[in-house]
Amino acid sequence: MTNTEKIANAKKRIDELERLIKYWNDSDHDEAKIVNFKRNIENKVA
């Protein structure tokens, strides 16, 4: 992979991260930020 390709790939990743940051900072998507994960807790005796 050439340096030009590495720079292009890094720029793509930076652009993706900037879009994600903008999305998460957007107040219109507050309800989408809440994620509920079910937690399964099992009692196991060794």
N, C-alpha and C positions, 0 to 999 in steps of 0.2 A: 504494500500500500504506500503510495507516494505521500509526501507532505501535503500536497494540494488536496488529496482525498481525505486525509486525516483532518485537515482544517474544515473541509466541507461537512464532514460528519459531525465534528464538534459544533459547528454553526447550527446544524439541524437540531442537535440535542439542546443547545442553548435556546433556540426558538421554541421548541416544545416546552421547555421549562418555563419560559416567559409566558407562554399561553396558559399553562397550568396556574402559575402565580396570579395572572390576571383573572382567571376563572374563579379561583378560591377567594380572591379579594373582592369579587363582585357581590354586592349586597343582595342582588336579585336571586342568588343561589343559596341563601342561608339554609333553607330547608334541606338542600341536597348535601350539606356538610355533615348532617347528623346521620351516623351509621350505628345501628344497634346490632351487636354480635351476640348470639346466644352462646352462653358458656355452659359446657357440660362438665360438671364436677362430680367425679366418682370417688366414693370412699373405698379405698383398697387397703387391705391389711396384708402386710408382708409376712 
